[in-house]
Amino acid sequence: MNYSRTLVLAIALGGLAACQPKAGTPTAAVDSSAPIATVNGTAITQDFFDFYIKGITGKPANVLTPDQRTQALDNLIRAQLVAQQAQKDGVDKNGDTAAMIELSRLNVLQQTMSERYLKDKKPTEQELRAEYETQVAALPKLEYHARHILVATEPFATKVVASLEKGAKFEDEAKRESMDSSKDNGGDLGWFTPDRMVKPFADAVVSMKPGEYTHKPVQTQYGWHVIQLVETRDLAAPPFDQVRQRLEQVVQAKKFKAYTDDLLRNAKIDKKEPAAPAKAG
């Protein structure tokens, strides 16, 4: 489990990561379930303390000096006191706070169940290769090199097009008229795949041949674009070994989704369409 995700607390302990226990120092056996402190009757166990330290250092508690262990325990005691007071004041029942607590609970349980379910389901070489082929088939086949001129209104964009049709150089118009940061490079956007651009922009780019520009301005949420396609090139898929770790994550995510799909099919669920939030003002 990724301990740092589940931690609610954070402490400042200088040099923890660099601390190491002395070689040959014996470690006494302790009852990890026994309280090492109680706060108004609530126990802080050795197990919880060790979990806390592992979460902030990535190492066992025995890498800390005695002073650092004391400081860490004091921080846990202080946090427990604040949490107890928050509960007395009903803070844990307040809207956003209650929702955050519940989301944290759901996230921790889901993550733990995922790790438990996938523990003995490591992806096979065949599964990884099949996923690789699926991912490669879905990749764009071309990369595009384009320039653009971004302006605020359609009439202004139409005026830019008219200048280009009269022989003005695209780069010069971009430097003079564009409000995009690419104007200093003549509107040059470099190489990209269509999925990296908003849809109206991408659709315009893939419909052109190298050297062409859009005679009709293209509108996006950023404004109005005049786009020139400079050139295209084949997009090579990354080697299998280079993306192997990512493929393992994808395959395991699909396995856990299949598991949760089964839970959904066998569950009794009643649901309503969520209400849209009220408009401000």
N, C-alpha and C positions, 0 to 999 in steps of 0.2 A: 504493500500500500504506500502511496505517496503521502508521507506523514505531514509535509508542509501544507497540504491542501486541507487537512482536517484540524489544524491548530487554530485555536481561537486566540491564543496568547502569543506575545512576542516579548523577548527580553534582550537587553543589551549586556552581553558578557564578553568583555574584551579577550581576544585571542583564544576562543574556545577551539576553533578548528585546528590550531597549532599545538594544542596541549596533548600530551601522550602520557600514559601511565609509565612509571619506572619499570625497567625490565626486572623480572624476577620478584616483583612485589606480590605477595599472596593476596588473593581476594577472598574475604570471608563470605561464607554462604549466608544469605539473608532470606527471610520469608517475604517474597515479593508481594504477597497480598496483604501484609500487615501494614497498618497505618504508620506513616512517618510524621504525620501531623493531623490534628483535628481542628476544625474551624467551626465553632458553635455546634459541635456534635457531628459535623460532616467530615469524613475521613479523606485524607490525601494519601493514597497507597504508594508503596515503592514502585509497583507496576505503572501507575499513572505518571509518577515522577520520571521514570525511565523513558516512557513513551514521549513525554514532553521534551526531554533532553535530546532524544534521538531525532525528534522533529526539527529542532533548531540547529543541530550540529551535524546530523547524519552519522553520529558515532555514539557508542554507549556512554552512560553517565560516568563511568570510571575514568574517562579522559579528563574530567574536570578536577581542579584542585578542590580541597575542602572548602575554601572560601567561596569558590564559584558555585559549588553545590548548595551551600547555605544561601547564597544570593538567589539562586534559581528557586529554591524552596520558598524563600520569602516572597518572591514574585508570585508564585502559585497561591500562597496564602492570601496575599493582597487581592489577587484576582477573584479568589473564592469569596472573600468578604464583599467585594463590589457586586458580584453576581447574586449573593444572598440578599443584599440590600435592594438590588434591582427587582428581584422577585417579590420582596416585601412591598415595594412601591408599585407593583403591577406592570413594570416596564416590559416584562416578557410576554404580556398579553396585548400590548399595543400593536396596532395594525402592521406596520412595516417590520418592526422587530420580531413579532410572532411569525411573520412570513419568512424572514431571513433564517430564523431558527429552524422552521420546518423544511426549508429548502436545503439547509446544511445537513439535516437529518437524512433527507432523501438522497442527497449526493453521496454521503458517506456510505449508506446502505447499498446504493446502486453500484458504487465503485467496488465495495467489498464483495458483493455478489458476482460482479463481473470477473474479478480476480479468482474467486472460488470456482466459478463455472469453467473458466478457461484454463485452469491450472494444468489439467492433463489433456488439453486440446491444442497443443502446439501445431501450427500449420505445417503440412507436409510439403516436400519439394514440388509435388504435382499440383497442390493447391496454389502454391506461390507462382508457379509458371502459368497456370491457368488465369490467375488474377492479373499477372503481368500482360498477357495477351489481351485481356479485356480492357485494361487501362490503355494500352498502346492503340487499340482499335478506336478508342474514344478520343484520342488526341487529335488536335487540328493537324492537317497535313502541310500547311504552309505558315510561314511567318511573313509579316508585312512590315514594310518600311514606309512611313508616311509623314507628311507635313500637314499642318492645319493653321487656319487663321480663325481666331475666336473673337466674335464681337457681340454686342449686347442686343441688337435688334435685327430683324429680317431685312428691312430696307437698307441698313448699313451693309449687311452681308451681300445683298444683291448688287450694291454699288461696288464692292470689292470684286465680285465676279465680273462685272462690266469692265473693270480695269484690267483684269487678267485676259479677258477676251480681246482687248485692244492691244495686248502684247506686253503688259507689265509682268515683271518676273515675280514668281510666287514668293521667293524668299524676301524680296524687297517689300512686297505688300504686307507680309507677316511682320517684319520689323517695324513697319510704319503704323499698321492698323490693329494688330492683334493685342488682346488684353491678357493672353496666356503667357506664363513664364517662358514658354518655348520661343517667344518672339525673338529673343536675343540670338537664337540659333536658326533664324529664318523659319520658325515654326516646326523644326525637325523634332519628331517624336521618337526617333530610333526604331528598333525592331520590336515587334510585339505580336502576340497571337490575339485573335478576335475576342476571346473570352476575357481579356484584360480590359476591354473597352466597353462602354455602355452600348446597348444594343443598336440604337439608331446610327451611332458612329461606326460600329463594327459592320453593320449591314451595308453602309455606303462604301466602306473600304473594300470589302470582298466582292462588290459588284463591279469594281473598276479594273481597268488594265493599267499596267505601269505607265506612268507619264500622264495619265488622265487626272482631271480634277472635277469636283462636283459643280456643275453649272447651276444646280438648285441647292441653296443653302440647307444644311442639316441642323435640325433643332434637337438639343439635349437639355438636361436640367442646368447645364453650365452656360447656355447661351446658344448662339448660332455659329455654325462652323462652315468654313469652306475648306475642303480636304483635297489633298493631292496624294495619290499613290505613287511612290518613287520606284519601288521594286519589291519583288517577292523572292522567297527562297524556301526550299524544302526544309521541313522541320524534322530533325532526327530524334528518335525516341532515346531516352537515357538507357544506358546498359543495365541489364537485370541486376547485376551485383551492386550497382550504385544505388538502386532504389529498394533493395531487398528488405531493409529494416522497415521502410514505409509500407511495403507490401504485407509484411507480417502484421502490422497494425491494422491494415484494411481488412485482411482476411479474418482476424480475430474480432474486429468490430462487426463484421457480417455474421459471424457465428453467434455472437451475443445478441444481435438483433433478431436472429432466427429464434433464439431462446425466448426473447421477450415477445415475439410474435405469437409463439405458442401460449404464453401466459395470457395474452390478449384474447386469443380465440377461446380459451377455457374460462375466462372471467365473465362475471355478470356486471355489465357496465351500463349505467344510465347517464346520458349527457345531454346538455343543451348548448345551443350556439352561444359562445361568449358574447356578452354585450360590448359594444364599442364604447371606448372611454368618452366621457362628455367633452365637447369642444370648449376650449378655454374662451372666456370672454362672452 
